[in-house]
Amino acid sequence: MIELRGVEKIYRRGAEELHALRGIDLDIAKGEFLSIVGPSGSGKSSLLHILGCLDRPTKGTMKFDDLNVEHMSETELDGIRSRKIGFVFQQFYLMPGLSVFDNVTLPKVFSRQKIDVDKIASLIATVGLHNRMKHFPNQLSGGEMQRVAIARALANDPEIVLADEPTGNLDTLNSEKIFDLLRSLHRKGYTIVMVTHNNDLASRADRTVLLKDGLQTAA
């Protein structure tokens, strides 16, 4: 599904260059559950942003479904993001003034697609919140908010779900529940890529990629 070859990411701050990624070669197969681990500053978020077409490599190539994406226009990249990729973040990023149902519909609204009420309700039920559809974020626990974020990530039928520290703000019990939810989505056919500091959860993925100083090493 995704193929990276010689991917480098360099950030420039005045005359200084920060090498976040230093020649990453990575293949992600359709239906795989991949975890990415490494210390802070190792390049995990930079790699995930490139995988999600939120950023471009400074050097190297990336293919998504056999399409070279590193030179695509922002409009073309936005099309890939909205049709093929679901994002889950550590901070949830729910709209406080919207109900659970309305938060989950946001990807449909932004991509100007028709909202299927039954489908949205089904997604919310899939993450175990069928009795919370009319609740607002301030009425939910942290684990429940992350479940809403996962349902939102699935709204546009993505091919892959990219989760950036999805359990980072949760206690052990809720972390296990969120991981179990991601695993259940994987069993349903979703490709999952998860960045995490939790080595125990990472070890339960199909495969683990370890980054250190922008380099991929054996996990």
N, C-alpha and C positions, 0 to 999 in steps of 0.2 A: 504493500500500500504506500509506504513512504521509504524513500531511498536518499540518504545523505552521503556525499562523497567529498572529503577534504574540506569540510565546512569550518570556517573560521569566523569569529565575530570579534571585531575590534571597536572599542568605544574610544573616542578622542575627547580629551578634556584639556583644551589649550594645546600646549606642545606635548602633553603626556598621552601615551597610548596604553589602554587597558585591554589586554588580550583575554577575553572571556572564554572563547573557545579556540582550540588550537589543532584544527585538522581532524574533525570528527567524521568517522565512517560508521553509518548505522542503517540497518534495514529493519523496518517494522512490518510484520506480516498482518494481513487481514485476520481479525479474530484473536489476536494476541493480547495478553495482559502483561505489560512491561512496566517495571518500576525503575525509576532513576533516583539514585542516592548520591550523597557526597556532602562534604562539609560546606559551610557558608562560604560563598565566593568561589565555588568550584565551577560554576557555569550552568547549573541545573535550570534556573529560570530562563537564561539566555537560550538554552537548547529548546526548552518548551515553547518559548515565544517564536522561535523559527519553525518548529514543528507545526505550530498553530497558525502560521502565516501572519503573525502579528508583527514580525520583524524579518529582515532579510539578512542572509549571510554577507559578510564582507568579502569573503572568498569561498570558492567551492560551489557545489551544485546540490539542488534538492528537487526530487520528483515526488509528486503526489498523484497517485493513480496514473503513473507514466507521463504526467504533464510536468515540464520544467517550470517551476514557479519563481525562481530567483529574479527573473526579469519581467514578471507580470506587472501590469498596472495595478494601482490601488483598487480600481473598480473590479478587475478580475480577481484579485486576492479577496476582496470583500465577498464576492460570489462563492469562492471556495469556503471561506469561513462560515458563511450563513447556511450553506447547503450541506457541507460535509463534516463540520467540526463542532462539537459541543464543549464548552469550557466550564470548569468548576474551579473556584478560587478559594483560598483560605479565608478570605474576609466576607464571603457570602455575596456581598453586593446586591442585596435585595432593596427594592424601593420601599421605604417605610410607610408611605401613604397608600400603598396598593395591597390588596388582599393576596393570599397565597395563590388563588386562581389567576388573578391579574398579573402577578409576578411571573408565573409560568408562561403566560401568553406573550410576554414581551418579545421573544425572538420572532414570533409570527408578526407582531406589530411592526418591528423594525424592518423586516424583510417584505412587508406589505403582502403577506399571505393571508388567505382566509382562515379564520379561527374556527376550528372544529371543537365545539364545546365538549362533546362526548370524549374526544381524544384527549383533550387537556385534563378532563376529570379522570380518565383512565391512567394518565401519567402520574397524577397526584396520588391515585390509589396505589400505583406500582411502588411508590416510595413510602407507602404506609401512612399517608396523611389525608385519607378520604374524608375524615371528620374534622379537618382543619382548613378546608378550602376557603372559608369566609373569614378566617382569622388573619390578623395583620402581624408583621414580623415581631413587633414588641410583645406579642402574646405567645411567642414560640420560644422553646429552648434552643440552645446552640445547635444541638443535633438535629432538631426539626428544621431549623433554618438551612442547614446544609443539605437536608433532604429536598427542600424546596429548590435550592440551587441546582441540585442534580436533575430534578424533574425539568427545570427550565433548560438545562443543557440538552435535554432530549427532545425538546419541543419541535425542532425542525428535522427530526429523523436523521441525525448525523451518522456518518460512517465510523467516526472515532470520537472518543471522549478524552479530553486532556484535563487531568486533575492536578492542580498545583497546591501541594500541601493540604489536601482536603480534610485532614484530621488535625491540622496544626493548632486550631483553637478549641479542641474538644478534649474532654477527659477520656480516660482509658475505655470506659464502657461505651461511650458514644463513638469513639474512634473505631472500636470493633464493629459497631452497628453500621457505620458508614462504609467500612471496608467490606463487610458482608453484602451490603447493597451493591457496591461496585462489582463484587464477584458475581452476584446474581445477574447483573447486566451483562457481564462477560459471558456467562453461560447462555444468555439469550442471543449472543452473536455480536455484541458490540466489541470493538477494539478499544482497549483501555490503556492509556499511558499515565502513570501516576508518579509525580515527584513527591518524595517524602523524606523526612529525617528519621522516621520510625523504621528501624532496620528489621524489626520483627514482622511488621506488615509487609515491607518490601520483599522479604524472603518468601512470602506466600504467593507472589506473582509468578507467572510462567518463566520470566527471565528478568534479571536485574542488571542494569548498567550503572557502573560506578564512575563518577567524574571526580577528578582532583586537579586543581589548577588549570581547568579548561581541557584536560586530556582524559580520554576514556581509558580506564584500566580494568583489569579483571576484577569482578565482584567476589 
